Amino acid sequence: MNKKILYVITFCFSISNSFSQIVVSTSLEEAINKALTKSSSIKNKELEIEKLQLQEKGVWNKYIPRIEANAEYMYFDNKLSVNLPASSLIPIPGAPVFDGSTSFDNYGNLFNAGIIAKTILFTGFQIENGAKAIKEKTKGTEFLKESEKDAIIKEVINTFDQLSLLTAVEKLINDSSIRLETETKRVTRAIEQGLAIPYDRDKIKLATLELEFKKLELDGKRKLVYKKINYLTGYNPTEIEQVNYSLVPYIITDQNLSTENKQEIKALESFKSAYEFLLKKEKGTYLPTLGAFGGVTYSSLFDAKATTQVITGINQALYLGLNDLTISNNWIVGAGLKWELFAGFEREHKMHEAKINIEQVQNQIDDTKEKLGLLLDNNYVNYMVLNQKIDITAQQEKVASNNLKLAVKQYKEGLITISERLEAENDSFKSAVNKVNTIIEQRLAAIETIIATGELSKKLDK
């Protein structure tokens, strides 16, 4: 297995014209997709995107005519006072009527109904710019969603790598246990023959107990890793055990790494565009708003009565009545213009606020580019260092393994002590674990480097 890993490393580094790829197996890819589907954070981002899309539609829908239907009934009872020029009745010439202020007592019924359609024709491009602003905000939110996907992909791969480390450690513990069990049997026979002392057996027993202690720690760590994978993907233990892949280093061969495609930068640029459209929208408030309306109404005044005070000249009140007055099928078509010439500097303040928002986002873009550039350099340097460490740890493992084989032979021949024999066992164990752990760190550094370029999804390959 170790030779196979070294061969893969050597082969990958020998390819000069290949592209950087994060190679995942089919089962690991399925686990990643499960995690992406299960993520509450991504679900909320998708819901936020859906809300923004609805808001954009709502803005465009302002151009769709509004149709309103209304019906009203009213009973009125009031007193009306008028002051008309003096008049006279024809039968009684010279007798003034409505001389000075005259009062009327009125009551009756009024019914009105109609259907009116209203639509906006022009708003100074406020609707267009407002909709474009929401669309840019939607794009920015989508970029942030992709950024969260990268973080989840990294978390899933690294967590399964930790599980692979525990599996490798378990194998090393079992191999050491088998060798120590063989040594125990050999020492026991030697003690019976007077060729060894109980001290050697006790030292081996102590080493065996230490391995048992490591097994207990291993089981506890595995349970925690299983719980984390279950949280990320929803997998049960059986499904987790079915995820298989080779724990080999990831190779980055791209020479020109850049943060230009980083999702966070694209998101900020989209948010900046959104504020720019909002600024244009505020400028549109200086232009008039034009609308049109049309419809049909029905109005009726019925059973109406009016009573005057006593009229001078005839010495009696007038009683007036109206059975019915109806205006039917009253068609209405028209247009209206509203132009707010002065709004108390409210528009100027909103435009100033929009300009401040644009400047703030631009500052964030500049700062983020610098920070991401430093992060990319740091991750790539760490990746290169770990590549060299992998080679060193592989050599250490090989030397420690050879030393262990030699120590086993020398101890059998009585050339070294039991402490030296167990020390060789411990060195072999540590070097093997260190090599696997370094590979995992290298894989994580490679993923973080590619994440800093914003191209992790493109680099995934199965």
TARA-V819593 format. One record per run of one state. SS is the DSSP state (2 for helix, 1 for strand, 0 for the rest). FROM is the first residue (numbers start at 0). LEN is the number of residues. If there is no record, write none. Layout:
# TARA-V819593
ss | from | len
SS | FROM | LEN
SS | FROM | LEN
This chain:
# TARA-V819593
ss | from | len
0 | 0 | 1
2 | 1 | 13
0 | 14 | 6
1 | 20 | 3
0 | 23 | 2
2 | 25 | 13
0 | 38 | 1
2 | 39 | 24
0 | 63 | 2
1 | 65 | 19
0 | 84 | 2
1 | 86 | 2
0 | 88 | 7
1 | 95 | 2
0 | 97 | 2
1 | 99 | 23
0 | 122 | 3
2 | 125 | 67
0 | 192 | 5
2 | 197 | 36
0 | 233 | 3
2 | 236 | 5
0 | 241 | 9
1 | 250 | 1
0 | 251 | 11
2 | 262 | 24
0 | 286 | 2
1 | 288 | 20
0 | 308 | 2
1 | 310 | 1
0 | 311 | 4
1 | 315 | 1
0 | 316 | 2
1 | 318 | 20
0 | 338 | 7
2 | 345 | 67
0 | 412 | 5
2 | 417 | 36
0 | 453 | 2
2 | 455 | 4
1 | 459 | 2
0 | 461 | 1
